[in-house]
């Protein structure tokens, strides 16, 4: 990373902004520039392969981070999820549209830990890969035709790749990052694709010869695949404490206004679904589902900071708010290559 950027800001970079970073990588906070004596001292023993053009950057006064990073990241998040285009069925029946079921805004909670390796291939460009585990919990409110709340817990793994681009702006820096992930959850048929785009604007402060502190503000945008298919046991989809009341509510469903308002196709779908729920055994009956989903608030704000204890050991923390609430803690070890 250029001397003004905390090298642990890694959620990726777009190609256009990386091109801009290439033209602006020589800009840095003048307070952090290496003296001529410091440059000569570093270059006397500098034999690293990465980053490419690293020697030239040092000659121009940049103190570059060690190129290889090994990271342990802990992450937690809660956000609203908008659901639409719901289709349901039971057991081996194909899913069918269920316009008569109205869902409220779902709430998703995720706790995760991942391991990440990164490499500065250029002074302004970092690439990385990651692998992690996650525990997810989703609360879905059903508002019509019967009102109840369904809670689904599941675990899974994910992997991903990303880029970070940086540029110096007078005494400050700008990082633009993007990563792509594939998450494999136990109750979904196929991995969920996701993309996170982040912008961070901040400043680096030199504390002493070995230590620096960084702080930043920014925003992130989240996007994931809209279509989701999966299956869940009836006993998990419908809480035991509402199972009896649901059975009673569906006992005379064909005479209720919501059913009478359906067309022939909708009535057939409702009849098939209700028959499977009412006659099925909660432990052995499976609910198949298909739906579209999207973040209720794709953008949120973030603030964060990091502390470079030495050239090798760094610590980072970040919180997100407004729309999506999240927290991140990072332990980073860097080494030469």
Protein Blocks (a to p, Z undefined) as FASTA:
>chain_A
ZZkbcfklcgbjcfklmmmmmmmmmgccfklpccfklmmmmmmmgcbfbdghklmmmmno
pacddfbdcdddddddddddddehiacdehjbccdddfkbccdddddddddddddddddf
bfkbccdddddddddddddddfbfbdcddddddddddddddddddddehjbccddddddd
ddddfkbfbdcddddddddddddddfblmbccddddddddddddfbdcddddfklmpcfk
lmmmmmmmmmmmmmpmklmmpcfklmmmmmmmmmmmmmpcfklpccddddddddfblbac
dddddddfblmbccdddddeehiacddddddddddZZ
